[in-house]
Amino acid sequence: MGQKRLPEGYYSILVLYCVLLLFLFPSIGQAANQSENVKVLINRIAAAYGGKETIETVRSVIARGKIEAVVFDDKGTYVRYFKQGRKLRVNITYTRSKEERILDGNKGYESTDAGFSEVSGARYLAMLYQYKQLDLPCGLLKGEYQLTYEGKADVNGVNTEVIGLRDAEGPPIRIYVDMKRFFIIKVSGLFSMGANTMELSAEFSDFRQVQGTMQPYRITNYAGGQKIAEITLHDYELNTNINESLFRPD
C-alpha cells in the first residue's frame, strides 16, 4: 500500500505558514512586553503622586500664580479652575491685556472685547488637550485611553520613559516620565493645522506635596519647540467647592 501523496503546493503553503509564525510570535511577545511596561510605569507614577486612592479623591483644583509671556514680553497673574467632568477655566491678567478661556464639557469659549465667544476646531481641541494634560496622572487610571509604550527619551538631561495616549478625540498625546522619581515632567500633543502640524507641549517641575498629592509649581509651555510662557504657581486648593457658574460664559 503506497504512501498517500499530499496535494500539490502543500509544502509551499506549509513553509510560508512557518515563516509567518516566526515573524508573528516575536511581535506578539513584543506587544505583551510593551503592555507590561506601561502597566508597571502607571503603577509607579501613581505611587509617586500619592497613591491611586489619593489621586482619585481629587475632584477639583484651584491654582494661582504668575505668568511670564515670552512671545509678547509681558507678565501677569494666573488663576486656573479645574473640575472633573471636563470643566476648566483659565484667567490671565497681563499688564496690557487679558485672557480668559473656558471648557465646559463639549464646548469651549474664549473672551473677546465683546465678551465670550464659542470656539471650535483646533482652538477647542487645544482647550480639551489642556484639560487632559492637567488631569494627569488621574487620566491614566480611568482606562479611557489606548496606551502604548514609546521607548525612552532625554528631557533637559533627565532620562524618561514615554507613554503614548490616544482616544477618539483630540490629538495624540505623549507623556514623559522621569525614570528615577516617576513624575510626569513633559506632556506633548500633535495638532493638525491645515497642511501642517504643530506640537504643543508643557514641561512640569518643582513638585511639592499638597494634601497628600504631588503638584508641579512650575509649568513651561512651548509651541513648535519655541518657549511661549512660564507659569510659577504659589498656591493650590484641592477639593474646594467651585461654583458651576464659573464654567459658563454668561
C-alpha positions as CSV (number, residue, x, y, z in Angstrom):
1,M,0.0,0.0,0.0
2,G,1.7,3.2,-1.1
3,Q,2.1,6.4,0.9
4,K,-0.7,8.9,0.3
5,R,0.6,11.9,-1.7
6,L,-0.1,15.4,-0.3
7,P,-1.9,17.9,-2.5
8,E,0.3,19.9,-4.9
9,G,1.6,23.1,-3.4
10,Y,1.1,21.8,0.2
11,Y,4.7,22.1,1.1
12,S,5.0,25.7,-0.2
13,I,2.0,26.7,1.9
14,L,3.4,25.0,5.0
15,V,6.8,26.7,4.6
16,L,5.0,30.1,4.2
17,Y,3.0,29.4,7.3
18,C,6.1,28.6,9.4
19,V,7.8,31.8,8.2
20,L,4.7,33.8,9.2
21,L,4.8,32.3,12.7
22,L,8.4,33.2,13.1
23,F,7.5,36.9,12.5
24,L,4.2,36.8,14.3
25,F,5.3,35.3,17.7
26,P,8.1,37.8,18.3
27,S,5.7,40.7,17.7
28,I,3.1,39.2,20.0
29,G,5.8,38.9,22.6
30,Q,6.9,42.4,22.0
31,A,3.4,43.8,22.3
32,A,2.9,41.9,25.6
33,N,6.2,43.3,26.9
34,Q,5.2,46.8,25.9
35,S,1.8,46.4,27.7
36,E,3.6,45.2,30.8
37,N,6.0,48.2,30.7
38,V,3.0,50.5,30.5
39,K,1.3,48.8,33.5
40,V,4.5,48.9,35.6
41,L,5.0,52.6,34.7
42,I,1.5,53.6,35.6
43,N,1.7,51.9,39.0
44,R,5.0,53.7,39.7
45,I,3.5,57.0,38.6
46,A,0.5,56.5,40.8
47,A,2.8,55.7,43.8
48,A,4.9,58.8,43.1
49,Y,1.9,61.1,43.1
50,G,0.5,59.8,46.4
51,G,-1.2,56.5,45.5
52,K,-4.2,55.6,43.4
53,E,-6.8,56.2,46.1
54,T,-5.5,59.6,47.0
55,I,-5.2,60.7,43.3
56,E,-8.8,59.6,42.6
57,T,-10.2,61.7,45.6
58,V,-9.1,64.9,43.9
59,R,-12.2,66.3,42.2
60,S,-11.2,69.9,41.8
61,V,-8.1,72.1,41.8
62,I,-7.6,75.8,42.0
63,A,-4.1,77.0,41.2
64,R,-2.9,80.6,41.5
65,G,0.4,82.2,40.5
66,K,2.2,84.4,38.0
67,I,2.9,84.0,34.3
68,E,5.6,85.4,32.0
69,A,4.6,85.5,28.3
70,V,7.8,85.2,26.4
71,V,6.2,85.7,23.0
72,F,5.0,89.2,23.6
73,D,7.2,90.2,26.6
74,D,4.6,90.7,29.3
75,K,3.8,89.4,32.8
76,G,0.7,88.9,34.8
77,T,-1.4,86.9,37.2
78,Y,-2.6,83.4,36.5
79,V,-5.6,81.6,38.0
80,R,-6.8,78.1,37.0
81,Y,-10.0,76.4,38.0
82,F,-10.1,72.6,37.2
83,K,-13.0,70.3,37.9
84,Q,-13.5,66.6,37.0
85,G,-16.1,66.3,34.2
86,R,-14.2,68.4,31.6
87,K,-14.5,71.7,33.4
88,L,-11.7,74.2,33.1
89,R,-11.3,77.9,33.4
90,V,-8.1,79.9,33.0
91,N,-7.9,83.6,33.8
92,I,-4.8,85.5,32.9
93,T,-4.4,89.3,33.5
94,Y,-1.3,90.8,31.9
95,T,-0.2,94.4,32.3
96,R,-1.5,95.3,28.8
97,S,-4.2,92.6,28.1
98,K,-6.4,89.9,29.5
99,E,-7.2,86.3,28.5
100,E,-10.0,84.1,29.7
101,R,-10.7,80.6,28.5
102,I,-13.5,78.2,29.5
103,L,-14.0,74.5,28.8
104,D,-17.5,73.3,29.7
105,G,-17.9,69.7,28.7
106,N,-18.1,69.6,24.9
107,K,-18.0,73.4,24.5
108,G,-15.1,75.9,24.7
109,Y,-15.2,79.6,24.9
110,E,-12.6,82.5,24.7
111,S,-13.0,86.0,25.9
112,T,-13.0,88.9,23.4
113,D,-13.7,92.6,23.8
114,A,-17.4,91.9,23.2
115,G,-17.5,89.1,25.8
116,F,-17.1,85.3,25.4
117,S,-17.4,83.6,22.0
118,E,-17.6,79.9,21.4
119,V,-14.6,78.2,19.7
120,S,-14.4,75.1,17.5
121,G,-11.9,73.0,15.6
122,A,-8.2,73.3,16.7
123,R,-8.9,76.0,19.3
124,Y,-11.5,73.8,21.1
125,L,-9.2,70.8,20.8
126,A,-6.3,72.8,22.4
127,M,-8.6,73.5,25.4
128,L,-9.5,69.9,25.6
129,Y,-5.9,68.9,25.4
130,Q,-5.0,71.3,28.3
131,Y,-7.7,69.7,30.4
132,K,-6.4,66.2,29.7
133,Q,-2.9,67.4,30.4
134,L,-3.9,68.8,33.8
135,D,-6.0,65.6,34.5
136,L,-2.8,63.5,34.7
137,P,-2.0,61.2,36.3
138,C,-5.6,60.6,37.2
139,G,-6.5,60.3,33.5
140,L,-4.1,57.3,33.2
141,L,-6.2,55.4,35.9
142,K,-9.5,55.8,34.2
143,G,-9.0,53.3,31.4
144,E,-10.2,55.8,28.8
145,Y,-7.0,55.9,26.7
146,Q,-5.3,53.4,24.3
147,L,-1.8,53.3,25.8
148,T,1.4,52.4,24.1
149,Y,5.0,52.2,25.3
150,E,7.1,54.6,23.1
151,G,10.6,53.9,24.5
152,K,13.0,56.3,26.2
153,A,13.9,60.0,25.7
154,D,16.0,62.7,27.2
155,V,14.2,65.8,28.5
156,N,16.6,68.5,29.5
157,G,19.1,66.0,30.7
158,V,16.6,63.8,32.5
159,N,16.1,60.2,31.4
160,T,12.5,59.5,30.7
161,E,10.2,56.7,29.5
162,V,7.5,57.7,27.1
163,I,3.8,56.6,27.0
164,G,1.6,57.4,24.1
165,L,-2.1,58.2,24.8
166,R,-4.8,58.0,22.2
167,D,-8.6,58.3,22.3
168,A,-11.5,59.1,19.9
169,E,-11.0,62.8,20.1
170,G,-8.2,65.3,20.2
171,P,-4.6,65.0,19.2
172,P,-2.3,62.0,20.1
173,I,-0.5,62.7,23.4
174,R,2.8,61.7,24.7
175,I,3.8,61.8,28.3
176,Y,7.5,61.7,29.5
177,V,8.1,60.0,32.9
178,D,11.2,60.7,35.0
179,M,12.8,57.3,35.3
180,K,14.0,58.0,38.9
181,R,11.2,59.9,40.5
182,F,8.3,58.8,38.2
183,F,6.8,62.2,37.9
184,I,5.4,63.3,34.5
185,I,7.8,66.0,33.5
186,K,6.6,66.7,30.0
187,V,3.4,66.3,28.0
188,S,3.1,66.9,24.3
189,G,0.2,66.9,21.7
190,L,0.5,67.0,18.0
191,F,-2.2,69.2,16.3
192,S,-3.1,69.3,12.6
193,M,-3.1,72.9,11.3
194,G,-4.3,72.6,7.7
195,A,-1.5,71.0,5.7
196,N,0.9,71.5,8.7
197,T,1.2,70.1,12.2
198,M,2.1,71.9,15.4
199,E,3.4,70.4,18.6
200,L,2.1,71.9,21.8
201,S,4.0,70.8,24.9
202,A,4.3,71.6,28.6
203,E,7.2,70.8,31.0
204,F,6.4,70.3,34.7
205,S,8.9,70.8,37.6
206,D,9.3,71.9,41.2
207,F,7.0,69.2,42.5
208,R,5.7,69.7,46.1
209,Q,3.2,67.8,48.3
210,V,-0.3,69.3,48.5
211,Q,-2.8,67.4,50.7
212,G,-1.1,64.1,50.1
213,T,-0.6,64.5,46.3
214,M,2.3,65.9,44.3
215,Q,1.7,69.1,42.3
216,P,4.1,71.0,40.0
217,Y,4.8,74.6,40.9
218,R,6.4,75.5,37.6
219,I,5.0,74.9,34.2
220,T,6.7,75.9,31.0
221,N,4.7,76.0,27.7
222,Y,6.0,75.5,24.2
223,A,4.6,75.7,20.7
224,G,6.5,74.2,17.8
225,G,9.5,73.9,20.1
226,Q,9.5,77.6,21.0
227,K,9.1,78.7,24.6
228,I,6.0,80.8,24.8
229,A,5.2,81.1,28.5
230,E,6.4,80.2,32.0
231,I,3.9,79.8,34.9
232,T,5.1,79.9,38.5
233,L,2.4,78.8,41.0
234,H,2.3,79.8,44.6
235,D,-1.0,78.4,45.9
236,Y,-3.1,75.2,45.4
237,E,-6.5,74.4,46.7
238,L,-7.8,70.9,46.3
239,N,-11.4,69.8,46.5
240,T,-12.7,73.3,47.1
241,N,-16.3,73.7,46.0
242,I,-16.2,75.5,42.7
243,N,-19.4,77.1,41.6
244,E,-20.7,75.8,38.2
245,S,-21.3,79.3,37.1
246,L,-17.5,79.8,36.7
247,F,-17.7,77.4,33.7
248,R,-20.4,79.3,31.9
249,P,-19.7,82.3,29.6
250,D,-22.6,84.3,31.0
